[in-house]
Amino acid sequence: MKIRLRHLSVLFLVLSVFVLGLTGGVMLDRYIMVASAAAPGADSRPNTDLVLEAWRLIDSHYVDRAAIEQTRLTYGALTGMVDALGDTGHSTFLTPEMLEQHQSYTAGSFEGIGAQVEKRGDHIVIVAPMDDSPALKAGLKPGDAILKVDDEDMTGKSVQDVINKILGPAGTQVKLTIMDAHDGSQRELTLTRAKIIVNNVSWARVPGTAIAVVRITGFSDKVGDGLKKALTEIRQQKMSGVILDLRNNPGGLLSEAVATTSQFLDQGDVLLEKDAQGGIEHVRVESGGLATDLPLAVLINYGSASASEIVAGALQDAGRAKLIGETTFGTGTVLNTFRLSDGSAMLLATSEWLTPNGRVIWHRGVKPDDKVSLPAGVSPLTPAVLKTQSERDFQASRDLQMQRAVNWLTCAQSECATGAHAFPGKDEVGP
């Protein structure tokens, strides 16, 4: 009997000593038991005789006898089979070790540099650095390519090859050669691995305002509960508006995306799920939202993927929130995990999700209503930082996206402010 695990795409990998996180969903969702996989059609059956013929030739003639290791070659063949589908960053083969590392991540803490990555062309690139991680502190940003690890060229290497080079315990160092996402320049960074505690929901008041910033870093299990707790506190403190910060959030569980969206909508769809035959399933809003009437802005960027895009797309389609920032990553498939007999697994895209209005997100992303980019070298403000700031500190900060959200929420509740809350205008890009 095979076990299928339903969660969202895209696949990202968290660089850590215990972790290879699968994001979009980064967490595992619900199990579906099936008696067997569907029988393949005559034209789709693999030529197993050809595979065995190639194996016999390798076993008989390849000069480096130590390299002929059955499990490694088998996994290589399975990886190639899935990669040949062309669904880069989504459908993939996972070794038992990769699954085990993922399960360690779901426990809530791990040791590493704290970055989600994917393979793009010949390079492994950063999708999103995690809050307060060595990767974020070193200035790694979405789109940066990892060229070398400890001076070894990573061009053409698999994600797992790069992961294995970067693995190591907290307190040890790793040197990365990075190609900048914006200008193609190269730089060397030495990062010290650390223990990273995964705290997916946090919030703080914007200094000098009655506006709350709620930061969600990933849609793991219980995020919906964490959001309810935060919104309860926000209500008790009589906040007048909410900024939902989904920047650099690589995704997670479909169930938690639905729970999050349902805190801000009182009816309608969260998403549409389209199967291979074209059938459409409506995934509905859950009742009981705590913030369905609070003015809402949502911050997004290229590091926002998967479940983040579901939430942002649903709120945008409903006209419930203003989306501020940059176009998101562009994931849009639901993966099923098929566990194999030796503990390895294949993640296969079995359906596509659309926004409630039927918009395709796969490879396109969710576009903001108000395009604002951060200045080069500037990281998003987090609730932890906001709690240490004065009103003057916030006004002097260079998080143009958050400032724009504050300005918009202020304008939504009264005449547009000038002075203290007048931040940059539409479509500004930071230098």
Secondary structure, 3 states (H helix, E strand, C coil): CEEEEEEECCCCEEEECCCCCCCCCCCCCEEEEECCCCCCCHHHCCCHHHHHHHHHHHHHHCCCHHHCCHHHHHHHHHHHHHHCCCCCCCCEEECHHHHHHHHHHHCCEEEEEEEEEEEECCEEEEEEECCCCHHHHCCCCCCCEEEEECCEECCCCCHHHHHHHHCCCCCCEEEEEEECCCCCCEEEEEEECEEEECCCEEEEECCCCCEEEEEECCECCCHHHHHHHHHHHHHHCCCCEEEEECCCCCCECHHHHHHHHHCCCCCCEEEEEEECCCCEEEEECCCCCCCCCCCEEEEECCCCCCHHHHHHHHHHHCCCCEEEECCCCCCCEEEEEEECCCCCEEEEEEEEEECCCCCECCCCCCCCCEECECCCCCCCCCHHHHCCCCHHHHHHCCCHHHHHHHHHHHHHHCCCCCHHHCCCCCCCECC
